Amino acid sequence: MELQLSLTFACCGCKNSITVDLKCKGVGSANPAEGAIAAVNVPCPYPDCWQVNQLIFETSGTIRNVRPFILARPVPEPSIN
């Protein structure tokens, strides 16, 4: 299955409107209207924000949720010694 979507959503950080064009490929239903769910991380392009938004959407083009992306494990800080 290959699918192209254009989705518009508000950034979780600055609330500005962001439009992203997505090309989805992979194993899935032949009918995108069946409600398959996908997610993608989209960084905000606006200066002084750069919030990474996790966009959760259906393959039909319906946006289910937009939330700030948080790393599962924090990045370790280097040791001083």
C-alpha positions as CSV (number, residue, x, y, z in Angstrom):
1,M,0.0,0.0,0.0
2,E,1.2,3.5,-0.8
3,L,-0.6,6.6,0.5
4,Q,0.0,10.3,0.2
5,L,-1.5,12.7,2.8
6,S,-1.3,16.4,3.5
7,L,-2.1,17.1,7.2
8,T,-2.4,20.5,9.0
9,F,-2.2,20.8,12.8
10,A,-1.3,23.2,15.5
11,C,2.2,23.0,17.1
12,C,2.1,21.8,20.7
13,G,4.7,24.5,21.6
14,C,4.0,27.7,19.8
15,K,0.4,26.9,18.5
16,N,1.3,27.9,14.9
17,S,-0.2,26.0,12.1
18,I,2.0,23.4,10.4
19,T,1.2,21.5,7.2
20,V,3.1,18.3,6.5
21,D,3.0,16.2,3.4
22,L,3.4,12.5,4.1
23,K,4.0,9.5,1.8
24,C,3.2,6.3,3.6
25,K,4.4,2.9,2.4
26,G,4.3,-0.5,3.9
27,V,2.2,-3.5,4.7
28,G,-1.3,-2.6,5.5
29,S,-4.9,-2.7,4.3
30,A,-5.7,-2.2,0.7
31,N,-8.5,0.1,1.8
32,P,-7.2,3.2,3.7
33,A,-10.6,4.0,5.1
34,E,-10.5,1.0,7.4
35,G,-9.0,3.1,10.2
36,A,-5.4,2.0,10.3
37,I,-3.4,4.3,12.6
38,A,0.1,5.6,12.1
39,A,2.4,8.1,13.9
40,V,5.2,10.4,12.8
41,N,7.4,12.9,14.7
42,V,7.4,16.4,13.1
43,P,9.7,19.2,14.4
44,C,8.2,22.7,14.4
45,P,9.8,24.8,11.6
46,Y,9.3,28.1,13.3
47,P,12.4,29.8,14.9
48,D,12.6,29.8,18.7
49,C,10.3,26.8,19.0
50,W,11.6,23.6,17.5
51,Q,9.2,21.5,19.5
52,V,8.9,18.0,18.2
53,N,5.3,17.1,17.7
54,Q,4.1,13.5,17.7
55,L,1.3,13.3,15.1
56,I,-1.0,10.3,15.4
57,F,-3.4,9.9,12.4
58,E,-5.6,7.5,10.5
59,T,-4.6,6.5,7.0
60,S,-7.9,8.0,5.9
61,G,-6.4,11.4,6.8
62,T,-8.1,12.0,10.2
63,I,-5.8,13.4,12.9
64,R,-6.4,11.5,16.1
65,N,-3.9,13.3,18.4
66,V,-1.0,15.8,18.4
67,R,1.2,15.8,21.5
68,P,4.8,16.7,22.4
69,F,7.3,14.0,21.6
70,I,9.2,12.8,24.6
71,L,12.2,10.5,24.4
72,A,11.6,7.2,26.1
73,R,15.0,7.4,27.8
74,P,16.7,10.6,28.6
75,V,20.0,11.2,26.9
76,P,22.8,10.6,29.4
77,E,25.1,13.5,30.3
78,P,28.8,13.0,29.9
79,S,30.9,12.5,33.0
80,I,33.1,15.3,34.2
81,N,35.9,13.0,35.4
